[in-house]
Amino acid sequence: MTVKLAGETPTLRAEKPAKLDANPYPWYSPRFWHGMRTRAWWSLCAAHGFRIHPIRWPMAFLIGLTTPFNSVMGTVQSLWYGKKIAATPIEQPPVFIIGHWRSGTTYLHELLFLDERFVSPTTYQCFAPHHCLLTEWMMNLFGSWLMPKQRPMDNVAAGWDRPQEDEFALLTLGAPTPYLRMAFPNEEPPFMDFLDMQGCSEADAKRFEQAIVHFVKLLTVAGNGKRVLLKSPPHTGRIEMLARLFPGAKFIHIVRHPFALFPSTMRLWQSLDEVQGLQMPKGRGMEDYVFDCLARMYGGFEAQRQRLPANAIYDVRYEDLVADPAGEVRKMYDQLQLGPYEAVRQEIENFAAGQKDYKTNKHNINEALKTKIRERWAGYCAKYGYA
């Protein structure tokens, strides 16, 4: 199966995937795996029988050279800050931005990141959570050239200091996450149960909980006690666990038309597999993977939200958010009691005005694919008014 992007019409034939039209990602730019400790890196490779494509051996070699630094500096950070992080209370419950990939979570994150009362993880903190408290200043000062100007999948600006998705930090910290699939994209996706928290082993669940609590406390230390703002699509099916770990947590849930979600998510995974993969991605089963992820995430989300207080979740449609960013954000602040909106109103309006010329990716999909989307995601379409 192949889906052509950037304005071409997706087809459903079983054939070699078309060449991906993605933004360039330099060979010297860091991959997620560069932030791993030595043991975690070699364990990942060993778990997949070291089935690394020869073209990716140089990348794997460079990652292997980096991991000892992470191990050493991670030990230093633990000695220097470990007790302080562990003892840090989370006095203000975090705010989680959730929703399917490509639903507008990044845009919403960029908007709320303007509020200086929040602290969000930066790209560097997510790449190097083991030692970011010690080394982030150095990377911002001397290593900005390592990052591309834009993300590979869209036109959003990239940079070490930009707000980033905390799932990448959890991956680097050793938590079980479906994002490990990107390392070996031609093999069975791991930890799919962490999209809805159904069937997770007790040991895996404990590892995940320890990682996210540690990271939230680390961010609280880095932000001098500010309220933590996190964005991660996989958290959509974890809201009950997150509410238990962080009593009083708030969730901002964003949805988008499935005809935009599906092709854009296909592009997302194709571009990330190409950039991050230790194998040359073949794209087999990608369509079913995208369909299954949403079904699993929202099966978990809809069941779990019934057991949370109604005022803990705010729903917003992407189409409404881009039409009136300031108005929709005001509603979020009022309903979730996030603090006085006027303190950030001008920044929100200025940012939204500056985004008016932003060019989103264009995806033309044929009627056969539209029918399939309606069938596979019927519950999502009906629930959120996209029938």
N, C-alpha and C positions, 0 to 999 in steps of 0.2 A: 504494500500500500504506500502511496505517496501523497503528500499534500504540498502543492506548490504555493509559494508565498509571494509577498510584495506585489499584489495586484493580479496574480494569475489565479486561475480557477482550479481548486483542489479536485483531484480525481480519486476514485476508489479502486483503481486497478492495482494488482499485485505486481510491482515492478521496482526497479532500482530507484531509490529516493533521488529527487532532483537536487541539484546543488543549492545549498542554502545561501540566501542573500542576507548576510548578517554583517554588522559592523565589525571592522577588524579588531582583533585582540592580539597584541604583539606576543611573540614567543617568550619574551623576558618578563611579561606581566605575571604576577602571582596567581596561582590557582588555589582553591580552597585547601587543598591537601598540604600546601606549604606551611600551614600553621600547626600541623599535627606534631605531636611528640614522636620520638623514634619508635617506641613500642607500638603505638597506635598505627603508624604508617606501615610498618612491616607486617603487622597483623592483618591490616586491610589487604595488602598484596597477597599474603599467604592464604587468606580465606578464599581468594579467587585463583589460586594456583599460579600466581604470577603470570597470568595470561595477558600480558601487556604487549600491544602491537609494537613492532620494531621502530616504527616512526615515532612512537611516544617514549622510547627508551631514554633519549636525552632529557625529556621533561621529568621522567621518573628519577633519573640520576640526580638532577638538580634538587628535586624534592628531598631525596635521601640525604643530600648534603646539608639541607636546611634544618631537618628535624632534630639533630643533636643540639643546635642552638636553642630551639624551642624547649627542649628538655632541660637544658642548663638554666636558661633564663626563667623557665617556669618554676624551677626549684627556688631560684632567688626570689621571685615574686611571692611564692608561697611562704618563704621564711620572713620576708619583709612585711607582707600585707595579709598573710593567711589568717592570723588570729583576728585581725581587725575586720576582714570580710566576713568571717564566720560569726562574729559577735554583732554585726551591723543589723539593727532592727529595720524591718520594712514598715515604716510608720504610715506611708501613703500607698494604698494598694495600686498596683500597676494598671495601666490602660492598654488593652490589646486591640489592635486593628486586625480584623479577620475577614475572610472571604476568599473565594477561589483565586488562583493565579490569574493575572491579567484582568482582574475585575476593577482595578483602580486603587488597590491597596497602597501602591507606591505613591501615587498622587496624593492620597489622603495623608500618608505618612509625611510627605514633604510639607503639606499644609500645617499639620499639627506640630511638626518639628520647629516651626517658627516661634512657638510659645516657649519662652525661656524658663517657664516653670517646670517644663518636662526635661528629662534627660533620655536620649535615645542612643542605642549603640551605633557607633560609627563603623564604617567599613573596616578600618584597621582593628578595632576592638573585636569585630566578628572574625577577622582573619587570624588574630593573634591573642585570644583571650587569656592564654597562659602567662603572657608577660606584657600586655598592653599598658598596664599602669606604669611600667618602667621604660618602655621603648616607644610609645606612640609619638611623643614630642620629636624624637629623632627621625622617625619615618616621615612625619609631616614636614620636617625641615629639609631633609635630604633625599627623600624617596618619592616625591610626588611624580617624578618622571616615569615611574614604574607603571602607573595606572593609565589606561586609555581614557580618552575624553568622554566616551559614551559607552553604555552597556552594550553587549553584543546583540541583544534581542530587540532594542528599541533606541530611541533618541534621548533617553534620560541621562543626565550628566553623571559621570563616575568620578570617584576621588576618595582618598583615604578618610576625609573628614565628612563625607556624606552619610546621612542616616541609612542604616542597613538592616537587613532581615536577620533576626536573632537565631533563626534555624541554622545558619552557617556557623555561628559560634557554638551552638549545641553539638553540631557535628564534630567540630574541632575538639571540643571538650570530652568527646567519647560517648555522647548520648546516642542511643539507637534512633535513627531517623531515616525516612525514605530517601533523603538526599544523597545517601551513600551510593544510590543507584548510578549517579553520574560518573563515578570512577570507572565502573565496568558496565557501560550502558547496554551491552549485548547479552547480558545475563539476567537471571530472574531478579526482579525488583525486590530489595529487602525491606523488612519492617513496614509493610503495608498496613499492619495492624495499628501503627501509630498515626494513622489518618482518622481513626474513629475510636481508638483505645479499646477495641474489642479483641479479646484473645491474646493480649500482651502477657508475656510471662512476668511473674512477680519481680524477678531479678532485673529484667529489662526496664520495667516501669520504675523501679527504684533508681536505676542509673539515670534515667531521663529526669526524674524529679530532682535528684541531687544536682544535676547539671544546670537545670533552669533556675533553681533556687540560688545556687552559687553565682550564676551570671547576673541575676537581678540584684543580688547583694553587691557584686563587684561594680555594677553600674551605679548603684546608690552611693558607694564610696567615691567613684569617679565624679559623680554629679553633686557631691557635697550634700546629700540627703534629698535631692530633688525627686519628684515623682517619676517613675520609670514608664516610658512609652515604648511599646514593642509592636512590631508588625511581622506577622508570619502567616501565610495562608494555611499551612498544616495545623496551626492552632485552632482552626475552625471546628475540627472534630474533637477538640480536647478541652472545651470550655468548662466542663464539670471538674476535671482534674485541676485546671488552673484556678478555678474559683475556690477549690478546697485548699490548694497550696497558698493562695493569696486572698484571704477573706476580704470581701468588699471590692474585688477586681471589677473593672468595667470593660465592656466589649463593644466596639464599634464595628458593625457587620455591613459590608458593602457587597452589592450584587450588580450584575451587568447582563446585557442581552447575550444569550447563549450563542447566537450566530457570530458575535464578536469574540466571546470567550474561547470557543473551540479552536479556530484557526490560529488565534494569537497564542494559545497555550501550546499548540503544536510547534509553532515557531520558537517559543521559549525553550522547550526541551531539546529541540533539534540544535539550537545555537549553543545551549549550555553543554550538551553532550559533546559537541564538536570542540568546544573550548576546554572543557574540564576533563574529558574522558581519557583514560589510559588505553582505551581501545579506539579503533576507527568505527564510529557508530554506524550500524546498518539500518537502524530505524524499524526493525521488525517488531510488530506488536504495539507500535507507538499509539495508533488510533485507539485501540482498546484500552491502553494504559490511561490515556486522557479521559476517556469515558468513565472508566472504573474509579479513578481518583475522585472525581466529583461525586459520583454516587455514594462512595464510601464516606467521604468527608461530610456530606449533607445528611446521610443517614444518621451519623453520629451527632451532628449539630442539632438536627430537629428533635431527636430524642432527648438530648441533654438539656436543651434550653427550657424544656418543660419543668425541669427540676431547679432552675435558677430563678431568682427574683426577677420580675418583669422589668424593673427599672435598672437592671444590670446590663441590658443589651439595647443598643440603638441600631436600627436598620436604616440604611440609606441606599438609594439606587445611584449607580455611577452617572446615569444620564441626568439625574437631578443635581448631582454634585457639580458636574462641569458646567451646567447651566447657571447655577447660582452658588458658587463656592462659599461666599461669606454667609449667605443665609442658611445654608445647610450646616455649616460648622457652628453657627450660633445655636441652632436647634440642638446639636450634640452637647454643647456646653451646658445648655439649660436643662436638658432631660437627665444627663448623667452627672450634673453638678460638678463640673470640672474646674470651676472657678469663674471669676468675672470675664466675660468675653471681650469687653471693651479694652482690656489690657493687651489684646493681640489683634484686635479688629483691623487696624491699619496695616499691619504686616500681612495679614491674610488677603486683604483687598489688593495690596501692591503685588503680592506674589501671583494671585489669580490673574491680574491684568497683564503681568509679564508672560503668562503662559498662553495667552490667546493665540499666538502664532505657532504654538507647538504642533508638530506634525505627527499624528499617530500613524501606525502602519495600516495599510489598506489590504483587506482580504475579501475577495469575491468568491463566494461559495455557491456551488450548483444546487439544484433542487433535490438531487438524490441525497446529498450530504445534509441539507436542511431537514429532510424527512427523518434521517437517521438521528440527528441531534434531538429532534422533537420526541422521538421514540425513546432514546436512551436516557434523556434528561427530562422526561415528562413531568416528574414531580417538581423539579426546580422551576421549569417553565410556568407551571400552574401556580405554584406557591408565590412567586414573585412577579406575577403579572406579565409574563412573556409568552403566553399561550397564543 
